[in-house]
Amino acid sequence: MTTAYSLQSEQSSVAVFAGRVLLQSFQQAADGDLEPLLARLHKDVTVWSDGGGKVNAALNPVHGPDKVSRMMAGLIRKGMAGARFETT
């Protein structure tokens, strides 16, 4: 049991660190430095958005790290109250 707890704790620490690094790269993108975010996005990244009829959203999927990073930087600069991110 100690080994399982230790491994779970270690995985949680890694996930928290990775999340912080990713958040930092989003903030750097919002500040105009896209390179850290570009380095973390997969070459086949695609973003779909859905405003649920309540807020504006991109009408079409956004493909590729360059376009996705620029879109995300713009959204962060404008403020994203209520935004939710999901992975598939």
SULLIN-V103214 format. One record per backbone hydrogen bond with DSSP energy under -1.0 kcal/mol. NH is the residue of the N-H (numbers start at 1). CO is the residue of the C=O. If there is no record, write none. Layout:
# SULLIN-V103214
NH:CO, NH:CO
This chain:
# SULLIN-V103214
5:1, 6:2, 7:3, 8:4, 9:5, 10:6, 11:7, 12:8, 13:9, 14:10, 15:11, 16:12, 17:13, 18:14, 19:15, 20:16, 21:17, 22:18, 23:19, 24:20, 25:21, 26:22, 27:23, 28:24, 29:25, 30:26, 31:27, 32:29, 33:28, 38:34, 39:35, 40:37, 45:42, 47:62, 54:51, 55:51, 62:47, 64:45, 68:64, 69:65, 70:66, 71:67, 72:68, 73:69, 74:70, 75:71, 76:72, 77:73, 78:74, 79:75, 83:80
